[in-house]
Amino acid sequence: MEGVKLSEVELRLFGELFGLCDMDCSGAVSPSKATELFLSSGLPQETLQKVFELCGATRIHQFGRSQFYIALKLIAVAQCGLPVQVESL
């Protein structure tokens, strides 16, 4: 998460969500579980696909804590109407 600034509130909330989604305590969240959560954002599928690509989850086929937090931050950016790009973080 180098270069990505998260507030204490974001760190706490994202940490709680990660814990809920990391069902087997493996330190990673499956793409299917992440998709289930991310769809609740109400964002279009195309936007969520871009989030997956930008956070690196499509390369490693899972969400480590870093990828998960970046994805949540990108989703928040998109919900504010800003472009979904790393520079928006």
C-alpha positions as CSV (number, residue, x, y, z in Angstrom):
1,M,0.0,0.0,0.0
2,E,3.0,2.2,-0.5
3,G,1.9,5.7,-1.5
4,V,-1.8,5.1,-0.5
5,K,-2.9,7.2,2.4
6,L,-5.6,5.8,4.6
7,S,-7.2,7.5,7.5
8,E,-7.4,5.8,10.9
9,V,-11.2,5.4,10.3
10,E,-10.5,3.7,6.9
11,L,-7.8,1.5,8.4
12,R,-10.2,0.3,11.1
13,L,-13.2,-0.2,8.8
14,F,-11.2,-1.8,6.1
15,G,-9.6,-4.1,8.7
16,E,-13.0,-5.2,10.0
17,L,-14.3,-5.9,6.5
18,F,-11.1,-7.9,5.7
19,G,-11.6,-10.0,8.8
20,L,-15.2,-10.7,7.9
21,C,-14.3,-11.7,4.3
22,D,-11.2,-13.7,5.2
23,M,-13.4,-16.6,6.3
24,D,-10.6,-19.2,6.7
25,C,-8.1,-16.7,8.3
26,S,-5.7,-17.4,5.5
27,G,-4.7,-13.7,5.1
28,A,-6.4,-13.5,1.8
29,V,-9.9,-12.9,0.4
30,S,-11.2,-14.9,-2.6
31,P,-12.3,-13.0,-5.6
32,S,-15.8,-14.4,-5.2
33,K,-16.1,-13.2,-1.6
34,A,-14.7,-9.8,-2.6
35,T,-17.1,-9.5,-5.5
36,E,-20.0,-10.3,-3.2
37,L,-19.0,-7.3,-1.0
38,F,-18.0,-5.0,-3.8
39,L,-21.3,-5.5,-5.6
40,S,-23.0,-4.0,-2.6
41,S,-21.4,-0.7,-3.5
42,G,-23.9,-0.2,-6.3
43,L,-21.1,0.5,-8.9
44,P,-21.3,-0.9,-12.4
45,Q,-19.6,-4.2,-13.2
46,E,-17.2,-2.3,-15.5
47,T,-16.0,-0.1,-12.7
48,L,-15.5,-3.0,-10.4
49,Q,-13.5,-4.8,-13.0
50,K,-11.2,-1.8,-13.3
51,V,-10.9,-1.8,-9.5
52,F,-9.8,-5.5,-9.6
53,E,-7.2,-4.7,-12.3
54,L,-5.8,-1.6,-10.5
55,C,-5.4,-3.2,-7.1
56,G,-3.5,-6.2,-8.6
57,A,-6.0,-8.9,-7.6
58,T,-6.5,-10.1,-11.2
59,R,-2.7,-10.9,-11.4
60,I,-2.6,-12.9,-8.2
61,H,-6.2,-14.3,-8.2
62,Q,-6.9,-13.2,-4.6
63,F,-7.0,-10.1,-2.4
64,G,-4.3,-9.9,0.2
65,R,-4.8,-7.2,2.8
66,S,-3.0,-4.6,0.6
67,Q,-5.1,-5.3,-2.5
68,F,-8.3,-5.4,-0.5
69,Y,-7.7,-2.0,1.1
70,I,-6.7,-0.4,-2.2
71,A,-9.8,-1.9,-3.8
72,L,-12.0,-0.5,-1.1
73,K,-10.3,2.9,-1.4
74,L,-10.9,2.9,-5.2
75,I,-14.5,2.0,-4.7
76,A,-14.9,4.9,-2.3
77,V,-13.3,7.2,-4.9
78,A,-15.7,5.9,-7.6
79,Q,-18.7,6.5,-5.3
80,C,-17.6,10.1,-5.0
81,G,-17.7,10.5,-8.7
82,L,-13.9,10.7,-9.2
83,P,-12.1,8.7,-11.9
84,V,-11.1,5.2,-10.9
85,Q,-7.3,5.5,-11.2
86,V,-4.3,5.1,-8.9
87,E,-3.7,8.8,-9.1
88,S,-7.1,9.5,-7.4
89,L,-5.8,7.8,-4.3
